[in-house]
Each structure stands twice: as structure tokens, then as C-alpha cells.
Amino acid sequence: MIGMVGLTTLCVASPAFARSISLKDAGVALWIFVVIGAVIILLQLVPAAILFFSFIGTTSAMVFKGKKAEEEKKAEVGVLTEVETAKAK
């Protein structure tokens, strides 16, 4: 298996395949392919942004709700500790 990979690498890396890439002779089809590919890649940013801001919103809501709940618990404890019992006659 390793010998096969080495042989393939040797064949591909040979000087026969070592030529520069020139975009002078590129046709219209190549440019259309590149533009469509770029648009598809950029469209992937839409759901990524939705997920990102959803995560930020959920995380910040949990953090702020946690702080609010702690303040409410402290207020309840303060109220409950200051309650005096009524004396029986």
C-alpha cells in the first residue's frame, strides 16, 4: 500500500506535470464556475451567522437570567429571615 502511494506521488511529481498554471487561456466557463463556487461558499455564511447569533443570544439570556434569579433568591431569603412570629396570648 505504501509503495503504491509512493509510486503515485512519484508519477505526479515528475517534471512532465510541472508546468505553470496560466489563466490567459481560461474560457468563460471557468470564470462562471469560479463565480458560482464563490457564491455558494458565501451563501454558507447565512446559516452560520444565524447559528452564531442564536448561540450568543441563548448564552447571554442564560447568564442574565442566572444573575436575576440569584438576586430574587437573595431578596426572598431576606424577606423570610426578617419575619417575626406572632406571640400567642
PEBEL-V314292 format. One line per field, one symbol per residue. ss: DSSP state (a for helix, b for strand, c for the rest). psi: psi as a letter, one per 30 degrees, with the letter a starting at -180 (. if undefined). burial: # if it has 24 or more other C-alpha atoms within 12 Angstrom, else .. A space follows every 10 residues. Layout:
ss=???
psi=???
burial=???
This chain:
ss=caaaaaaaaa aaccaaaccc cccccccaaa aaaaaaaaaa aaaaaaaaaa aaaaaaaaaa aaaaaaaaaa aaaaaaaaaa acccccccc
psi=eeeeeeeeee eeglfffill kkgegkleee eeeeeeeeee eefffefeee eefeeeeeee eeeeeeeeee eeeeeeeeee fgkkkkkk.
burial=.......... .......... .......... .......... .......... .......... .......... .......... .........
